[in-house]
């Protein structure tokens, strides 16, 4: 279903908070969680970690039936010794299916599966306790209930999170999600989240684990319905990713500044870094005249183009045409290297734009065909992250490379975090072959997304790190 595009839509709805990503009805709303603590993060992979908070979860207002009509039940099984079950809170929120832009309606899920509409300055997403009433025994949670939502998020935290739409937020803006890379107080809380989209009870249920903001918990998801599928990561995977990142050169080490709580995604941890710029610039410039890039099957405003031909102009802009005869561009990706562009649009460096799949790769202000620009930005930033965009001396004729054995073969510009995460995912001891290591990792179907036409249950397993 093009879930990466769903994720980018979710990004644009988030209220301003310094975070680049995140992702109704009536009923009794449990009290809002207390403010998140502001403990200092650990010094790094060898530092002594701070103690995760153990805030008391919100008490369940009433007993809730195991089966709630119109919802899919979800349970959590926790065997991670760093997360005490009595300290775990669950937070669920998302969009009313099909709403985007200024008309977007955001809602949170109550313990009984009902929805409450969120408003600017209104109540925070309520903390749902792991055990009924906030106390119990065993590793399995009480059941929670997932109603149809778009770009829904299920946060699982060993402590309290505050997730709300800020006072004065623009119409359609979503809540500010936790952003530990900004030192917002959540940097020494173990937490992670699962994403899902379920547009109606008659539609397919999509769910994934994501490493697009951070790799925090070794976590897998099983979706049961017409078939049973499992995605995500197994016991020890977080530690393996940490080891892989620690073995890289110093430029990548800021991703480990909050270990053992998480490995921060490089698009956050490396803000302002430009160490990949020279390699990116070299391969980008390889597509200046007389070289052309051919891109196949590009969705556009009026349909799908069989092919588009692209060439970089003297200003570093990548222009795409109906043919190599040139003429009027169908779409233009502005130069991500231009200081003028970066200043005018608030973009970070080209390095960070590639890692985050944002900036020039999503900007449509100069593109006659907005849909084509979005498709091209997805494909080209994916090829760059995966290291398959060619070289300065050997550019590729097309970036349509979906052969995983071609990915991450030591291109000077590639995303090494994605390389490490995918290597762990491919090891059956630690993962289920796929990962969601950057925002467009669903390009060619390599993200953790799984789908079922008739969902019956979701189970999240939190494994030892």
N, C-alpha and C positions, 0 to 999 in steps of 0.2 A: 504493500500500500504506500510505498514511498515514505516510510516512517521517519527518515531523516528530514524530509520536508516538513512533516508534522513538528519535529523538534525545532526547526528553524522558525516555524510559525509561533511556537511556544516562546522562543527567545524574544521575539519582537513584542510580546505582550507583557514582559516583566517590567515592573516599576523600577525606576533608576535607583541603583543601590551599589554600583561598582561591580555587580555580578553580571557576567555576560550570559550565563545560562542558568537554567534551573529546570524547569519545565512548568442541592437547593431544597425545596420543600420545607416542611416545618418540623420542628422537634426540639426537645430540650437540649440546649447547648451546654456541655460541661465547661467549667471555668477555664479561662485561658491559662496557658503555662506561664510559669514565672520567667523573668528575664534570664537569658542565657548568661552563664558565667563568663568572666573575662580573664581566665587563667592564661599565663604566658605559655606559648607552645614549647615543645621539647626542643633542645638545642640542635637536633639533627639525628642521624641514624645511630650515633654513639652516645647521645645525651641521655640523661635520666628522664623518663617521661613523667609528666604531671599526672595527677590522679583524676580520672574521669569523674564528673559529678554524679551523684546518686539521688537526684531530686525525686521526691515521691510522686508517682504518676497520679493523674486525675482519677478519682473514684468513679466507677461505672454507676450511672444514675439508676438503672434498673437492669434486670436480667433480660437478655436479648435472645430470641430464638436462633437456633443454629441455621435454619433456613429462612431467609427473608425474600419473598417474591420480588422478581425484577432485579436481583443482584447476583453477583458471583461471589461465593464465600472465599476468603483468603485466610490462611493460618500461617503462623511463623514458628519455626523450630530452631531454637538457639542452642548451639553447643560450643559457642565461643566463650572461654573462661574470662576474657577481658570485659564481657558484658553481662552483668548480673541481671537475671530475668526480672527481678522486682524493680529494677531501675529503667526498664525499657518502656518507651512511649512510642506510639504509632500516630502519624499525622497523614491524612489523605485529603488531597484537594485537586482541582483541575478546572477545565472549562465546560460550560454547557456545550454538548455536541454541536459542531457546526458553526460556532460563533468565533469570529476573528475581528481584529481591528477595533475601532471605537465602540462597536456593538458587542464586544466580548463580555460574557457574563462568567465570573469566577465563583465557584462554590466549594465548600468543604463538606466532608462526609462525617456524619455523626455515628456513634457506636451502633445504632440500629439500622444504619444504611441510608437514612434520610439525608437530604442535602439542605444546606443553609447557604444562601447567597451572601457573598462577601462584598463589602463596601469599603471605600477609602476611609481609614480611621476606625473601621468597625472591629469586631472581635477577631482575635487571632484564631488560626486553625486549632481546634481542640486536641489535647493530648489524650489518646485512647490507650489505656493501660494494657500491658502484656497479659496480665492475669485478671479475671473478673474481680472487680472491687479493689484491684491494685495489689492483691497478695494471693499466693498460691504456691504450688510446687510442681516440679517437672520441667521439661524443656519445651513443651508445646504451649502456644498461646491460646487464648480464647479466640473464637472465630470473629473476623471482621467482615465487612460486606462492601463490595465494590459495585456501585450503580453505574449505568452508562455515563461516561465522561470522555472528553477529548483532552489529550495531553495531560492525563492524570499523573500525579506523583504520590508514591507511598513511601514516606520517610520512616525509618526505623532507627531510633536513637537511644543510647544509654545515658539518658539525661533529658533535659528540657530544651526545646527549641521554640523560638518565637517566629511564626510565619504569618504575616498579615500584610494587607495593602496599606501603605503609609497614608497619613493625612495629606490631602492635597494632591494625590496621585491623579494623573490624567485619566479621562474616561477610557475604559477598556484595559487599563493597566492591571497587571497581575500582582500577586504578593511578592514581597522580597524574600527569596529563599535564603537559607543559611549559606554564607560565603566565607568559609574559614580562611581563605587566602587573603582576605581583607582584614584579618584579625578582628572579626566581629564578635568574638566571645565563644564561637563554636569550635575554635581550633584545637581544643583539647577535650572534645567530646567524640566518642566513637559514634558515627552515624553514616548511613548510606541510604540510597533510595532505589525504588523500582518504578519504571514508567509504564503506563498502559493507556490504550485508547480503545473504547468500546462505544461506538456511536449509537447503538440501540440494541435491545435484546434480540433483534432479528439479524444483527450484523456480526461479523467476525470480531473476535477479541484478540487484540495485539498487546504483547507485553515484552519488556526487555529489561535486562540489567544494563547499567551504563557506567562507563569510565571516562565520560566526556568532561566532567568537572574534577574528578579525583578517583583513585582506586583506594577505597577505605576498607570495606569488609569483604572477606572471601564469602561470596553469596551466590546461591543458585536459585532458580525459579522453575518449578514444575507446573505446567498448564495441562490439566486433564479435561477432556471433552470427547470429540470424535476420535481423537487419539491422545496419547500421553507423550508430552515433549518436555525436555529439560534443557535449560540454557544457563549461562553464567559461569561461575568458578567454584572450585572445590577447596577442601582444607589445605592450607599452606600456600595458596596462590598469592595472597598479598605479600607475604614474605619473599616469595620468589620474584615478584615484580620489583620489590625493594632492592633485592640483590642485583637484579639486572640493571637497574638505574644507577646503583652505586658503582658499577663497573665502568660506567661511561665517563667521558671527559668532564672537566669541572663545569663547563657551561650548562650541563643538565642537572647538576647537583641541587639547585634550589627546589627541585620537585620533592626532595626528601626532608625539607625543613620541618614538617609536622609529623614525621614518623615517630611512634608507631600508629598514630591515629589515621594517617592516610598518606598516599603519594599524591601530590597535587598535580593536576594536569598542567603541562608546560604552557598552555595558553594563558594560564593564571600565574603560575610560578615564575615565568620568564618575561613578564611584562616589561617592555622597554628594551629587551634584548634584540640584537641584530646580527648575531654571529652566523646565522644561516644566509643572510642577505647576499653576500658575494656569490655563493653557489646558486642561489635562486636567480639572481640577476643574470648570471652567465647562461643558464639554461633558458630563461625567458628571452634574452637577446638572440638566442639561436634561431628564433622564429621571425627575425627580421628578414626583409627581402634579400634573397629570392626564395627563402624557405617558407612553406605553408604548413599549417597544422590542419588536418582533416578531422572533423568531429561528426560522428554518425548519430542518427536518431535523436535529434534535439527537439524537445517539446517547445512549442512556441505559442504565442497568443492565439493564432488562428489554426493551429494544428501542429503536426510534427514535420520538421524538416528532415529529409532523408540524409543530407549531409550539409555541413557548413564549413567554409574554409576560413582559417584565421591567420592573421599576420600582425606582427608588432610594428607600430609606426615609430617615427623618430622621437616621439615624446614618451615612448614606453607603453602606450595604450595598445591593448590586444583587440583588434577589430575583426569581426566575423562577417562574411559575405556569403551570398547565395552560390558564388562560384569563385574560382581563382582569377576571374576577369576583374574582380574588385567592384567598384561602384559605390553605392550607398550601403553602409554597414547595417546589418540586421541587429547587431548587439555589440556593445563595447565594454570590455573590462578595463577600467582605468588602471594606470600604472600604480601598483602597490608600493613602488619604491620612491615615488615623487613626494618630496617634503611639502610641496604645495598641496597635493591631495591629502596628505596626512594631516596637515594643519587645518585645511578647510572642512574636513569631514570628521575630525577627531579620531583618526585611525592610529593604531599603534604601528610598529615597524612592519616591514614585509614579512619578517620571520614570524611574528605573532599573528598577523593576518592569516598566513597559511595554516599555522597550528590551530587557530580558532575557527577557521573557515568563515571569516567575517571580513569587514573592510571592503576592499576592492572586489572580493569574490561574491558579495551580496548587494553591493551598491548598484541601484538601477536608475539613478538620476539622468544618465547620459545614454541610456539604452532605449532605442525605439521599441524593441520587443522585450518586455519585462520578463516574460516566462522563459524566453530563450536565454536571457542573461542569467537567470537563476539556474537553469539547467547546465549552462556552460561553467558557471562558477563552481557548481557541485562537482562536475567531472574533472575540471582542471585542478581544483584544490585537492581532490582525492588522488589524482595522479602525482601531484607534488608530494603530498604526505607519504604516499606509498613508494616514492622514489622511481616511478616509471614514466616520467615526463621527458626522458631523453637526457642527453648530455650536451655540453656546449659545442662539441664537435660532431655528435651524432644525435640530432633531434629525431623524434619519432614521427612517422607519417600520420599517426593517429594515436590519441591517448586512450583508445578503447581497449585497455588491457585488463581483463578480468581473470587472468591466470595467477593464482596466489603464489605460485612458485617464482614468479617474476618480482614479487613485492620485496621491498626492504633488502635489496642486494647491495648495500653500502653506497648508495647515491649520496653525494656530499650534502644534499639539501633535504634528505628525508627526515621524517618524524621518528626519532629513536624511541620515544615513549610508546608510540603505536607499535613499533617493531617489537619491543620487549613484551608488551601486553599480549600481542597476538602470538608470540612464541610460547608464552605460558598457556594461553588458551588452547593451542594445538597439542599440548602435552596432555594425554587423557588422564593422567594422575591429578591434574590441576584444573582442567577446564573441559568445555564441550565444543572445542574447535573454533568458535567465533568470539569476537569481542566488539565492543562499541567504544573504540579508543579515540575517535575524533568525530566531529559532528556529522560528517557525511559518510560514515563507515558502512552505511547500508548500500552505498554505491556498489553494484555487482553482488549484493546480498551477503556481505561479510559481517554485519552487525549481529548482536545477540537476539534480535527480534524473532519471536515465534508467534504464531497465530492459530486460532481454532474457530471454526464456524459455529460451534455449539458448546461454549465453555461450561464446565461443571464445577471446577474448583481450581484454586491457585494455592501453591505451597511455596513459601520462601524458606530456605535453609540458610542459617548463618553459621558458618563453619569456623573453626580456629584459624587465625590469620597465618 
